[in-house]
Amino acid sequence: ALAAKDNDVPFYVALPSSTIDWRMTDGAEIPIEQRGDEEVKYAEGLCEDGKRRKVLLTPATSGAGNWAFDVTPARLVTGLITERGLSHPSEEGLLKTFPEQASTGL
């Protein structure tokens, strides 16, 4: 998103509406899952003997952060692509695309 902004390239987020929490008003409220560090501390590949092996890339005692996703600041998002089409990345834009949510409130 930052590279797109710096180069005047639009940045779109594709998401199913089932992932929108209609009660949240700020991305900072989104809980982000922390996954195990094994995914980022190891690499797996095919060795010269034809066998697959997992190799530790960090010191054994090192911890690692492995968040499931990040939250892109709204100011960097051009639009939201949902199963109903393109929406402006704002409360108003989402409610225009999903008017039935107006009663639940954002």
C-alpha positions as CSV (number, residue, x, y, z in Angstrom):
1,A,0.0,0.0,0.0
2,L,2.8,2.4,0.8
3,A,4.7,1.6,-2.4
4,A,1.4,2.1,-4.4
5,K,0.8,5.5,-2.7
6,D,4.4,6.6,-3.4
7,N,3.9,5.7,-7.1
8,D,0.4,7.0,-7.6
9,V,-0.9,3.5,-8.1
10,P,-4.4,2.7,-6.8
11,F,-4.5,0.1,-3.9
12,Y,-7.7,-2.1,-3.6
13,V,-8.6,-4.5,-0.8
14,A,-10.6,-7.6,-1.8
15,L,-12.7,-9.0,1.0
16,P,-15.9,-11.0,1.5
17,S,-18.5,-9.1,3.4
18,S,-18.6,-11.9,6.0
19,T,-15.2,-10.5,7.2
20,I,-16.6,-7.0,7.9
21,D,-17.3,-6.4,11.6
22,W,-20.1,-3.8,11.3
23,R,-19.7,-2.8,15.0
24,M,-16.1,-1.6,14.6
25,T,-15.4,2.0,13.6
26,D,-11.6,1.9,13.7
27,G,-9.1,-0.6,12.3
28,A,-7.0,-0.3,15.5
29,E,-9.8,-2.2,17.2
30,I,-9.3,-5.3,15.0
31,P,-7.8,-8.2,17.0
32,I,-5.0,-9.8,15.0
33,E,-4.2,-13.5,15.5
34,Q,-0.7,-14.3,16.5
35,R,0.4,-17.6,15.0
36,G,3.2,-19.9,16.0
37,D,6.7,-18.8,15.2
38,E,7.7,-22.1,13.5
39,E,6.2,-20.8,10.1
40,V,8.8,-18.0,10.0
41,K,11.7,-19.5,11.8
42,Y,12.1,-22.6,9.4
43,A,12.3,-23.2,5.7
44,E,11.7,-26.5,4.1
45,G,13.1,-27.7,0.8
46,L,14.5,-30.5,-1.3
47,C,18.1,-31.5,-0.5
48,E,20.7,-32.9,-2.9
49,D,19.9,-36.4,-1.7
50,G,16.3,-36.0,-2.8
51,K,14.9,-35.8,0.7
52,R,12.8,-32.9,2.0
53,R,14.2,-31.3,5.1
54,K,13.2,-28.5,7.4
55,V,16.0,-26.1,8.3
56,L,16.1,-23.7,11.3
57,L,16.9,-20.1,10.0
58,T,17.3,-18.4,13.3
59,P,19.1,-19.2,16.6
60,A,17.2,-21.8,18.4
61,T,16.3,-19.5,21.3
62,S,15.1,-16.6,19.2
63,G,11.5,-15.7,19.2
64,A,9.6,-14.5,16.1
65,G,6.5,-12.5,15.5
66,N,4.0,-14.2,13.1
67,W,0.8,-12.2,12.8
68,A,-1.9,-13.7,10.6
69,F,-2.5,-10.4,8.8
70,D,-2.0,-6.6,9.1
71,V,-4.4,-3.7,8.9
72,T,-3.8,-1.3,6.0
73,P,-4.4,2.3,7.0
74,A,-7.6,3.5,5.4
75,R,-5.8,6.6,3.9
76,L,-3.9,4.2,1.7
77,V,-6.9,2.3,0.3
78,T,-8.5,3.4,-2.9
79,G,-11.5,1.0,-2.7
80,L,-12.9,-2.2,-1.3
81,I,-13.8,-5.1,-3.7
82,T,-16.7,-7.2,-2.3
83,E,-19.1,-9.7,-3.7
84,R,-21.4,-6.8,-4.4
85,G,-18.8,-4.8,-6.3
86,L,-16.5,-1.9,-5.6
87,S,-17.1,0.2,-2.5
88,H,-15.6,3.5,-1.4
89,P,-13.4,2.7,1.7
90,S,-15.5,4.6,4.2
91,E,-18.5,4.0,6.4
92,E,-20.7,5.8,3.9
93,G,-19.3,3.8,1.0
94,L,-19.9,0.5,2.8
95,L,-23.4,1.4,3.8
96,K,-24.2,2.4,0.2
97,T,-23.0,-1.1,-0.9
98,F,-24.7,-2.8,2.1
99,P,-27.7,-0.7,3.0
100,E,-29.2,-3.4,5.2
101,Q,-26.4,-2.7,7.6
102,A,-27.6,0.8,8.3
103,S,-29.9,-0.4,11.0
104,T,-27.1,-2.2,12.8
105,G,-24.8,0.8,12.6
106,L,-21.1,1.1,12.0
